[in-house]
Amino acid sequence: MKFYNSLGPNPRLVRMFMLEKGIEIPFEEVDLMAGANREPAYMEKNPTGQMPSLELDDGTVIAETVPICEYLEEIHPDPALIGSSPQERAETRMWTRRIELNITEPLANGFRYGEGLDIFKDRLHVIPQAADDLKAIARENLERLDGWLEGRDFVAGNRLTLADIVLYAITDFGPGVGQPLDPSLKRVGAWSERVGSRPSAEASLHPVAVAGGMRG
């Protein structure tokens, strides 16, 4: 297998997932800042041009972070980061979907349409006038999550799951693009410290991010 890797919160979450599971896969770097993910060599692998991708031994390419992690869990079931029973897996998938739709997408697009506009304006359809509202949606949903975290160490209960990794990757990226966590969200803050103290959190940072003082 080969993992097409780059700077950014999406590749980072897969790296963090692999570190938590003790999985080692050869990486091939794709220069996201230079737009190499939109060049024919990569687009032939993943026609969406998104990062990251996982190429299997037979040449099949799996894109999108959650399906990549789902595949890795299938072939490396222990430790279970999605779940070891149908109920656990359903709960993890439920929380992962809620986070992606309600926090990851608005936060990331708030950046792409705002602070990241110069990078993305020639790569995708951007809506600059929507940036502030998208950031507000992410903040509102983090506030809602703060209430849901009462009595929980992690998003899906008292076990670390893919849902936590998805949420951590985007919320740790947020402060560097003008979207810090609201300090009044005490449960979210404590959760962030809890997940951020795991060795995989720092080890999953991209070297370019570390050199530039970024979190991706």
N, C-alpha and C positions, 0 to 999 in steps of 0.2 A: 504494500500500500504506500501511498504518498499523500501528504497533507500539504495543500497549497495555502501558504501562510502569509500574513501581512500584518501591518500595523492596524489597530482599530479594536473596538470592544467585541465585535463578533468573532474574529479569530481568537481573541484572548479567551473568551468563554469556553471555546472548544479546547484550547490548551489547558485551561484550568481543570476542565472535566477530565482530560487525559491524565493530568498530574494526580488528581484525586484517586484515579483508578489504577495508577501505576502503569499506564500504557505508553510505549515509545513507538513512534512512527516517524520515518524520515520526512523532513520538511523540505519544500521548495519555496523559496521566497518570491513573492510577487510585489513589485514596487507600486503600492497603491497611490502614493503621492505623485508619482510620475505618470499615473494612468495606465500602467502596464496591464491592469485587470480589464481594460477596455480594448486591448490590442488583440489581433486575430489569434495569436498563439494561445492566449488564455481563453478567449471567447469560444474557441473550438472545444475546449473542455467544459466550460460553463457558459452557455449563451446569454445568461443574464448579466455576466460580468461582475457578479457579486463575490465577495470574499467571506468565508473561505470555501474550499472544496476538498473533498476526499476522493482520491482516485484508487479504486480497488485493483487487485492483481489482474483481473480480467479486462481492465480498461474502463469499467463502469465508473462514472463520476457521480458522486452524491453531493449535492449542494444544500444550502440552508442549514443553519447551526443545529436546530433541534433534531432533524432527521440524521445528521451526522452523529450526534450524541446517542440517539436511539440505536443506530447501527452498532456503534462501539459497545453499548451496553449489552446488545444481543450476543456479541461475540466474546465479550469479557464481562460476564454478569456480576462478578464480585470485585470490589464492594458494590452493592446495588445503589446507584444514585438516581434511578428512576423508580425502582421498587422491586421487592421480592415477592409480591403477591398482586393479584389483579386489582385489589382495592388500593394498595400503595401506588401502583403505576397510574391508576385513574386519577388519584389525588394529585400526584406530581404533574401529570399532563394538564389537569384543570388549572393549577396554579401557574404553570409555565405559560399557558395560553393567556390567562388574565394579565400576567406581567408583560408579555410581548405586545399584546394589543393595547393595553392601557398605560404602560409606562415606557417600554423600550421604543415603540414606534413614535409616539409624540415627542419624546425627549430627543431621539436621534434626528427626526425631521426638523424639530425646532433648531437644532444645530446646523443641519444641512441648509436650511432656508435662511439662517441668520448668520452666525459667526463663520460658518463654513461655506457661505454662498459663493465666494470667489473660486473655491475648489470644485464645487458641484454644479455650478450654473451651466457648464458646457457638457455635463455628463448625464444629467437627468432633468426631468421637469421639476423645477423649483417654484415655490410659492412664497416669496419673501413676506408678503403681507400676512401670512398665516403663522409666521414663526412665533410671535409672542403668545398667540392663543394655544399653539401646540405645547409650548413650555408650560403654560398654565394648566393644561389638561394633565400633563405628567405630574406636576406638583399636587394637583387635587387628588389624583389617584394614589400618590405616595401618602398623602394625609389619610385617605381611606384605608390603605394598607396598615398604617400605624395603629389604627384601631383593631384591625383583624389580628395583629401580632400579639395581642394581649394573651399572656400565658404560654406563649410559644417561644422556643429558642430559634426555630427556623420557620420558613414560610409554610411548609406543609406539616408542621408539628414539631417534633423533637428529633428529627433526622435531617441531615444535610441532603439536599436533592438538587437535581438539575435546575429546579425553579430558583433556588438560592444563587446558583452560579450565573444564571441568566440575569437576574436582578442585580447581583453585585457588579458584574462586568459593565453594565450601563450606568449604574449610579456612581461607581468609582470613576468613570469617564466624565460624568456630568460636571463636576467642579471645574475641570480644565477647559470647558467650553461654555462657561457662564451659567451653569445650572447646578449649583451646590445643593446638598441636602439641607432642608430647613432644620435648624438646630432645635426647634420646638417639637420635632417628631422624635421623641425620646426612644420609643421602641424601635423605630427604623434605625436610629443612630446606634443603639446598642446592638441590634442585629448586624449592622455594617461593621462595627468593631469586631464582633464575634467571627464573622466570615473573613474579614480582612486580616485577622491574626493567624489564619491558617497558612502554612508554608506555601501552598499552591497559589495564594493570592499574589505574593511578590514574585514567585518563580514564573508565573504566567505572563508577566509584563514583557512586552517586546523590547529588545535592546535599543531600538530607535526611540521608543517611548522613554525608556530610562535615561538615555542620553539627553533627551530634550525636556526632561522633567514632566512628562505626560503620563497618563494612566490608560494605557491601551496595549 
